């Protein structure tokens, strides 16, 4: 199964005026308006801007995490405004780090779109290769995208609790950087550590120089996981977990879910336990 396309391929589609919908997902967690400002300065021709907080997330509440899922009817409408059709290719990109484009990929896939792909290297590689850039905001025709929610792709808090308490089988994958996982420091959330029993696979190791690793390399990353175990992947808020979900699927794992609220949701419940340090993986 293919998850990404190259800059060369996309440039050829644009040159030949092929029907491809392009979504620019650049974002900066510390400067939420920066990605859109960069888009207005220059973007891949024909790309429509999609904002992490406004379009790929819902309203923050007491529970649900820092980037809860958007209200899906509203998300459908936004995708239709962006020109998304059910039967056409969607290419998503960010600055090259991969996390924000992966969130868009996951959300579109969860919503039922079957032909969504990441752009290898994102905007950075596109620009470095000297491909065309544009300042023009495209006038797109409203798309026909309909929702077909893949509910088996998500895990809610209760399911994670069942695994932590030992009532059901499953493996928790923490996608944050290892220092945050161990609880050495926590720059964002109010409690440091991880969900009890979770294993740490840092999300950025899904990529090399902005490109997804090859399937065999992804398999090596996850070689100590049981392919028959259900896997629930989380991060701080459900964004950087998405590259690991793609990587696990590339590696051949079938039972992979996103804990939508992730760690920021877990710690919003005062009775939830937190672990620090390492959870041993199989040698």
VODO-859506 format. One record per atom (N, C-alpha, C): x, z, y. Coordinates in steps of 0.1 Angstrom, whole numbers, padded with zeros to 4 digits, always signed. Example, Ala and Ser with C-alpha at 12.3 -4.5 7.8 and 13.67 -1.06 7.14 Angstrom:
// VODO-859506
+0132+0078-0057/+0123+0078-0045/+0132+0078-0033/+0128+0071-0022/+0137+0071-0011/+0129+0079+0000/
// end
This chain:
// VODO-859506
+0008+0000-0012/+0000+0000+0000/+0009+0000+0012/+0006-0008+0022/+0014-0010+0034/+0008+0000+0045/+0017+0006+0052/+0013+0016+0063/+0018+0012+0077/+0028+0002+0078/+0033-0001+0091/+0036-0016+0091/+0038-0021+0103/+0043-0034+0106/+0055-0034+0115/+0062-0045+0115/+0074-0046+0123/+0071-0051+0137/+0080-0048+0147/+0079-0054+0160/+0079-0069+0159/+0087-0075+0151/+0088-0089+0149/+0075-0095+0145/+0068-0089+0135/+0055-0094+0130/+0045-0093+0142/+0044-0082+0149/+0034-0080+0159/+0036-0090+0170/+0049-0092+0174/+0052-0102+0185/+0047-0116+0181/+0049-0120+0168/+0045-0133+0163/+0029-0134+0164/+0022-0123+0160/+0008-0123+0161/+0003-0125+0176/+0010-0119+0185/+0006-0120+0199/+0009-0134+0204/+0021-0140+0200/+0025-0153+0204/+0015-0164+0199/+0010-0161+0187/+0001-0171+0181/-0014-0168+0184/-0016-0158+0193/-0029-0154+0197/-0038-0150+0185/-0032-0143+0175/-0040-0138+0164/-0049-0126+0169/-0059-0124+0162/-0068-0113+0165/-0063-0100+0159/-0057-0092+0168/-0051-0079+0165/-0055-0069+0176/-0060-0058+0173/-0063-0047+0183/-0051-0038+0183/-0046-0035+0195/-0034-0027+0196/-0038-0015+0205/-0034-0003+0200/-0037+0010+0207/-0024+0017+0210/-0022+0020+0223/-0011+0027+0228/-0014+0042+0228/-0006+0049+0220/-0009+0064+0219/+0002+0073+0224/+0010+0067+0234/+0021+0075+0239/+0015+0088+0246/+0023+0099+0243/+0018+0112+0248/+0030+0122+0249/+0029+0132+0258/+0039+0142+0259/+0031+0155+0259/+0034+0164+0249/+0026+0176+0248/+0029+0185+0260/+0040+0184+0266/+0043+0193+0278/+0038+0187+0291/+0036+0173+0291/+0031+0166+0303/+0020+0157+0298/+0007+0162+0297/-0003+0154+0291/-0007+0141+0298/-0003+0140+0310/-0007+0128+0317/+0005+0117+0317/+0016+0121+0311/+0028+0112+0312/+0026+0100+0304/+0020+0100+0292/+0018+0089+0284/+0010+0078+0290/-0001+0082+0296/-0010+0073+0303/-0003+0066+0315/+0005+0075+0322/+0013+0069+0334/+0023+0059+0329/+0029+0061+0318/+0039+0051+0312/+0031+0039+0308/+0020+0040+0302/+0012+0029+0299/+0008+0020+0311/+0005+0026+0322/+0001+0019+0334/+0013+0011+0340/+0025+0017+0337/+0037+0010+0342/+0040-0002+0333/+0039-0001+0320/+0042-0012+0311/+0037-0008+0297/+0032-0018+0290/+0028-0016+0276/+0029-0029+0269/+0027-0029+0256/+0026-0041+0248/+0014-0049+0252/+0015-0062+0254/+0004-0070+0259/-0009-0068+0251/-0020-0066+0258/-0032-0064+0251/-0036-0050+0246/-0026-0041+0247/-0028-0027+0242/-0038-0020+0251/-0046-0011+0244/-0055-0002+0251/-0050+0012+0250/-0051+0020+0260/-0045+0033+0259/-0055+0043+0253/-0050+0051+0244/-0057+0062+0237/-0050+0075+0240/-0057+0085+0245/-0052+0098+0249/-0054+0108+0238/-0043+0115+0235/-0044+0125+0224/-0055+0136+0227/-0055+0141+0239/-0064+0152+0242/-0078+0147+0244/-0080+0136+0251/-0093+0132+0254/-0100+0124+0243/-0092+0116+0235/-0098+0106+0226/-0096+0110+0211/-0084+0116+0208/-0081+0119+0195/-0083+0134+0191/-0089+0142+0200/-0091+0156+0198/-0104+0160+0204/-0110+0171+0200/-0122+0176+0205/-0119+0188+0215/-0130+0194+0219/-0129+0206+0228/-0123+0218+0221/-0114+0225+0227/-0108+0237+0221/-0117+0248+0222/-0119+0255+0211/-0129+0267+0210/-0121+0279+0205/-0128+0289+0201/-0121+0301+0196/-0114+0298+0183/-0121+0290+0175/-0115+0286+0162/-0114+0270+0162/-0106+0265+0153/-0105+0251+0151/-0092+0245+0156/-0083+0253+0162/-0070+0249+0165/-0069+0243+0179/-0056+0239+0182/-0054+0234+0196/-0057+0219+0197/-0058+0212+0186/-0063+0198+0187/-0073+0196+0176/-0085+0202+0177/-0096+0200+0167/-0100+0185+0167/-0107+0182+0156/-0112+0168+0155/-0122+0166+0166/-0122+0153+0171/-0132+0150+0181/-0146+0149+0175/-0156+0150+0183/-0169+0147+0178/-0170+0132+0174/-0173+0130+0162/-0170+0117+0156/-0179+0105+0162/-0190+0108+0166/-0198+0098+0173/-0192+0094+0186/-0186+0103+0193/-0179+0100+0205/-0166+0092+0202/-0160+0096+0192/-0148+0088+0188/-0151+0074+0184/-0162+0072+0177/-0167+0059+0174/-0169+0051+0186/-0176+0057+0196/-0178+0050+0209/-0166+0046+0216/-0156+0055+0216/-0143+0052+0222/-0136+0041+0215/-0136+0041+0202/-0130+0030+0195/-0137+0016+0197/-0150+0017+0198/-0157+0005+0202/-0153+0000+0216/-0152+0009+0225/-0148+0005+0239/-0134-0001+0239/-0126+0003+0229/-0112-0002+0228/-0112-0015+0221/-0123-0020+0216/-0124-0033+0209/-0122-0032+0194/-0123-0020+0188/-0120-0019+0174/-0132-0025+0166/-0129-0034+0157/-0139-0039+0148/-0136-0035+0133/-0146-0034+0125/-0145-0030+0111/-0135-0038+0103/-0135-0051+0106/-0128-0061+0097/-0116-0066+0103/-0110-0060+0113/-0098-0065+0120/-0087-0055+0120/-0075-0061+0121/-0063-0052+0120/-0062-0044+0133/-0058-0031+0131/-0055-0022+0142/-0041-0018+0141/-0033-0019+0152/-0019-0015+0152/-0018-0004+0162/-0013+0007+0158/-0011+0019+0167/+0003+0022+0169/+0007+0026+0182/+0021+0029+0184/+0021+0040+0195/+0033+0047+0195/+0036+0057+0205/+0050+0054+0210/+0057+0064+0216/+0070+0061+0221/+0081+0059+0212/+0078+0061+0199/+0088+0059+0188/+0090+0071+0180/+0084+0083+0184/+0086+0095+0176/+0077+0095+0164/+0065+0089+0165/+0057+0086+0153/+0045+0096+0152/+0045+0108+0158/+0035+0117+0155/+0022+0113+0161/+0022+0108+0173/+0009+0105+0180/+0002+0093+0174/+0010+0083+0171/+0005+0071+0164/-0001+0075+0151/+0006+0084+0144/+0002+0088+0130/-0012+0095+0131/-0013+0103+0142/-0026+0110+0144/-0037+0100+0146/-0035+0089+0153/-0045+0079+0155/-0047+0072+0142/-0037+0069+0135/-0038+0062+0121/-0047+0071+0112/-0044+0084+0112/-0051+0093+0103/-0066+0094+0107/-0069+0095+0120/-0082+0096+0125/-0090+0084+0122/-0084+0072+0124/-0091+0059+0122/-0094+0058+0107/-0084+0062+0099/-0086+0061+0084/-0096+0071+0079/-0096+0083+0084/-0107+0093+0081/-0121+0087+0085/-0121+0080+0097/-0134+0075+0102/-0138+0063+0094/-0130+0058+0085/-0134+0047+0076/-0128+0033+0079/-0119+0032+0089/-0112+0019+0091/-0102+0017+0080/-0101+0005+0074/-0093+0002+0062/-0081-0006+0065/-0079-0010+0078/-0067-0018+0081/-0060-0014+0094/-0056-0001+0093/-0049+0005+0105/-0034+0007+0101/-0025+0003+0110/-0010+0003+0107/-0003+0008+0118/+0008+0015+0115/+0018+0020+0125/+0027+0008+0129/+0032+0009+0142/+0042-0001+0146/+0055+0006+0144/+0064+0000+0135/+0077+0005+0133/+0085+0007+0146/+0090+0018+0149/+0098+0020+0161/+0091+0022+0174/+0078+0020+0173/+0070+0022+0185/+0074+0014+0197/+0070+0019+0209/+0073+0012+0222/+0088+0011+0224/+0095+0021+0220/+0110+0021+0223/+0116+0009+0216/+0114+0007+0203/+0120-0004+0196/+0115-0018+0202/+0102-0018+0205/+0096-0031+0211/+0104-0035+0223/+0106-0025+0232/+0113-0028+0245/+0127-0031+0242/+0134-0024+0233/+0148-0026+0230/+0150-0040+0225/+0140-0046+0218/+0142-0059+0212/+0139-0070+0222/+0135-0066+0234/+0132-0076+0245/+0119-0083+0244/+0109-0078+0237/+0097-0084+0235/+0088-0083+0248/+0078-0091+0250/+0071-0091+0263/+0064-0077+0265/+0063-0074+0278/+0056-0062+0283/+0046-0066+0294/+0036-0058+0296/+0026-0061+0305/+0022-0049+0313/+0017-0051+0325/+0011-0041+0334/-0004-0042+0334/-0009-0053+0328/-0023-0056+0329/-0032-0048+0319/-0042-0042+0325/-0051-0035+0316/-0061-0045+0310/-0061-0047+0297/-0069-0058+0291/-0084-0055+0293/-0091-0066+0294/-0106-0066+0295/-0110-0070+0281/-0114-0059+0273/-0117-0062+0259/-0132-0062+0256/-0136-0070+0246/-0150-0070+0242/-0153-0058+0233/-0164-0052+0236/-0168-0040+0228/-0168-0043+0213/-0162-0034+0205/-0161-0036+0191/-0173-0032+0183/-0173-0034+0170/-0184-0031+0162/-0181-0020+0152/-0171-0013+0154/-0167-0002+0144/-0178+0008+0142/-0180+0010+0129/-0190+0020+0124/-0183+0031+0116/-0188+0043+0116/-0183+0054+0109/-0186+0054+0095/-0176+0057+0086/-0177+0059+0072/-0168+0070+0068/-0172+0082+0072/-0163+0094+0071/-0158+0096+0057/-0145+0098+0056/-0138+0101+0043/-0137+0116+0042/-0147+0123+0039/-0147+0138+0040/-0138+0144+0030/-0134+0137+0020/-0124+0142+0010/-0110+0143+0016/-0108+0138+0028/-0095+0138+0034/-0092+0150+0043/-0102+0159+0044/-0100+0171+0053/-0102+0184+0045/-0095+0194+0049/-0097+0207+0044/-0100+0216+0056/-0110+0225+0054/-0114+0235+0064/-0107+0248+0060/-0109+0258+0069/-0103+0271+0067/-0106+0277+0054/-0119+0277+0050/-0123+0284+0037/-0115+0278+0025/-0112+0265+0025/-0105+0260+0013/-0091+0265+0013/-0085+0266+0025/-0071+0271+0026/-0071+0286+0021/-0081+0293+0025/-0082+0307+0021/-0083+0309+0006/-0090+0300+0000/-0092+0300-0015/-0078+0298-0022/-0070+0289-0016/-0057+0287-0022/-0048+0299-0020/-0048+0304-0007/-0039+0316-0004/-0043+0328-0013/-0055+0330-0015/-0060+0341-0023/-0059+0339-0038/-0055+0327-0042/-0053+0324-0056/-0065+0321-0064/-0076+0318-0057/-0089+0314-0064/-0089+0300-0069/-0082+0291-0062/-0082+0277-0065/-0068+0272-0065/-0065+0261-0072/-0052+0254-0073/-0050+0246-0060/-0037+0245-0056/-0034+0237-0045/-0021+0241-0039/-0014+0232-0032/-0002+0234-0026/-0003+0232-0011/+0002+0241-0003/+0001+0240+0012/+0015+0235+0017/+0014+0224+0025/+0026+0218+0031/+0026+0221+0046/+0036+0228+0051/+0038+0231+0065/+0048+0220+0070/+0043+0213+0080/+0051+0201+0085/+0059+0205+0098/+0059+0217+0102/+0066+0220+0115/+0081+0221+0112/+0089+0221+0123/+0103+0223+0122/+0106+0237+0115/+0117+0237+0107/+0119+0249+0099/+0120+0262+0106/+0126+0262+0118/+0127+0275+0126/+0113+0281+0129/+0103+0272+0132/+0090+0277+0134/+0083+0281+0121/+0085+0274+0111/+0080+0277+0098/+0085+0291+0093/+0098+0294+0095/+0104+0307+0091/+0099+0318+0100/+0095+0314+0112/+0092+0325+0122/+0103+0329+0130/+0114+0321+0130/+0126+0325+0139/+0122+0324+0153/+0114+0315+0157/+0109+0314+0171/+0096+0307+0171/+0087+0309+0181/+0074+0303+0182/+0071+0300+0196/+0074+0287+0201/+0073+0284+0215/+0058+0281+0219/+0049+0280+0210/+0035+0275+0213/+0025+0286+0209/+0025+0289+0196/+0014+0298+0191/+0018+0313+0193/+0007+0321+0193/+0009+0335+0197/+0015+0344+0185/+0015+0338+0173/+0021+0345+0162/+0031+0336+0154/+0043+0341+0151/+0053+0333+0145/+0052+0335+0129/+0055+0324+0122/+0055+0324+0108/+0047+0313+0102/+0043+0314+0089/+0035+0303+0083/+0024+0309+0074/+0015+0301+0069/+0005+0304+0060/+0011+0309+0047/+0007+0320+0041/+0013+0325+0029/+0014+0314+0018/+0026+0313+0012/+0028+0304+0001/+0031+0289+0005/+0030+0286+0017/+0032+0272+0021/+0047+0268+0020/+0049+0255+0016/+0062+0250+0015/+0065+0241+0028/+0078+0241+0032/+0081+0234+0044/+0088+0221+0042/+0081+0210+0047/+0087+0197+0048/+0086+0192+0062/+0096+0192+0069/+0096+0188+0084/+0091+0174+0086/+0081+0172+0094/+0074+0160+0096/+0083+0148+0100/+0093+0151+0108/+0102+0140+0114/+0111+0134+0103/+0112+0141+0092/+0120+0135+0081/+0113+0124+0074/+0100+0121+0078/+0093+0110+0073/+0099+0097+0078/+0106+0098+0089/+0111+0086+0096/+0126+0086+0097/+0132+0074+0099/+0146+0072+0102/+0146+0062+0114/+0152+0067+0125/+0152+0058+0137/+0139+0052+0141/+0128+0061+0139/+0115+0056+0143/+0107+0048+0133/+0114+0045+0122/+0107+0037+0111/+0104+0046+0099/+0093+0044+0093/+0090+0052+0081/+0100+0049+0070/+0104+0059+0063/+0113+0057+0052/+0106+0048+0041/+0114+0042+0033/+0109+0034+0022/+0102+0044+0011/+0092+0038+0004/+0085+0046-0006/+0094+0054-0015/+0105+0048-0020/+0114+0056-0029/+0120+0067-0023/+0124+0066-0010/+0130+0077-0002/+0119+0088+0000/+0107+0084+0003/+0096+0094+0004/+0094+0102-0009/+0095+0095-0020/+0094+0101-0033/+0105+0112-0035/+0117+0109-0031/+0128+0118-0032/+0125+0131-0024/+0120+0129-0012/+0116+0140-0003/+0107+0150-0010/+0097+0145-0017/+0087+0153-0023/+0088+0154-0038/+0100+0152-0044/+0102+0152-0058/+0099+0165-0065/+0099+0176-0058/+0096+0189-0064/+0082+0193-0063/+0073+0184-0059/+0059+0187-0058/+0052+0181-0071/+0042+0188-0075/+0034+0184-0087/+0023+0174-0082/+0024+0161-0087/+0015+0151-0083/+0000+0154-0087/-0002+0163-0096/-0015+0166-0100/-0022+0177-0092/-0014+0184-0084/-0019+0195-0076/-0025+0189-0063/-0037+0194-0059/-0042+0191-0046/-0032+0196-0035/-0030+0187-0025/-0020+0190-0014/-0028+0191-0001/-0026+0202+0006/-0032+0204+0019/-0020+0205+0029/-0020+0196+0039/-0009+0195+0048/-0014+0200+0062/-0005+0208+0068/-0008+0213+0081/+0004+0213+0090/+0002+0216+0103/+0013+0217+0113/+0009+0228+0122/+0012+0226+0135/+0007+0236+0145/-0008+0233+0148/-0011+0220+0150/-0025+0218+0154/-0031+0205+0148/-0025+0200+0138/-0031+0188+0131/-0026+0175+0136/-0015+0175+0143/-0009+0162+0148/+0003+0158+0140/+0013+0167+0140/+0026+0163+0133/+0024+0164+0118/+0013+0169+0113/+0011+0169+0099/+0008+0154+0094/+0003+0146+0103/-0001+0133+0099/+0010+0124+0094/+0022+0124+0100/+0033+0116+0094/+0036+0120+0079/+0035+0133+0076/+0037+0138+0063/+0026+0133+0053/+0014+0132+0058/+0003+0127+0050/+0006+0112+0047/+0010+0104+0056/+0014+0090+0054/+0025+0090+0043/+0035+0098+0046/+0047+0098+0037/+0043+0102+0022/+0034+0112+0021/+0030+0116+0007/+0022+0105+0001/+0014+0098+0008/+0007+0086+0003/+0016+0075-0001/+0026+0073+0007/+0037+0063+0003/+0044+0067-0010/+0045+0080-0011/+0052+0085-0023/+0043+0085-0036/+0031+0081-0034/+0022+0080-0046/+0012+0092-0048/+0012+0102-0039/+0003+0113-0041/-0011+0109-0037/-0020+0113-0046/-0034+0109-0044/-0043+0119-0037/-0040+0132-0040/-0049+0143-0036/-0043+0150-0024/-0044+0143-0012/-0038+0148+0000/-0049+0150+0011/-0049+0162+0017/-0058+0165+0028/-0051+0170+0040/-0057+0169+0051/-0053+0175+0064/-0061+0188+0066/-0054+0199+0068/-0060+0211+0073/-0062+0208+0088/-0074+0205+0092/-0076+0200+0105/-0072+0209+0117/-0075+0222+0115/-0072+0232+0126/-0057+0236+0125/-0051+0235+0113/-0037+0238+0111/-0034+0253+0114/-0021+0255+0117/-0017+0269+0119/-0023+0276+0131/-0026+0268+0142/-0032+0275+0153/-0047+0279+0150/-0053+0273+0141/-0066+0277+0136/-0064+0290+0127/-0055+0289+0118/-0053+0300+0108/-0051+0313+0116/-0043+0313+0126/-0039+0326+0133/-0051+0330+0142/-0061+0322+0144/-0072+0326+0153/-0081+0336+0146/-0079+0338+0133/-0086+0348+0125/-0077+0360+0123/-0081+0371+0129/-0072+0383+0129/-0070+0389+0115/-0078+0386+0105/-0076+0391+0092/-0067+0382+0083/-0062+0371+0088/-0054+0362+0080/-0040+0367+0080/-0034+0367+0068/-0020+0371+0067/-0010+0360+0071/+0002+0364+0075/+0012+0355+0079/+0025+0358+0072/+0032+0348+0067/+0045+0351+0061/+0056+0346+0070/+0068+0352+0069/+0080+0347+0076/+0091+0344+0065/+0101+0338+0069/+0112+0334+0060/+0108+0322+0052/+0116+0320+0041/+0114+0309+0032/+0105+0311+0021/+0097+0301+0017/+0090+0301+0004/+0098+0292-0005/+0102+0297-0017/+0111+0289-0025/+0104+0277-0031/+0112+0266-0031/+0107+0254-0038/+0114+0253-0051/+0109+0245-0060/+0116+0243-0073/+0129+0237-0071/+0139+0241-0079/+0152+0235-0079/+0152+0222-0087/
// end
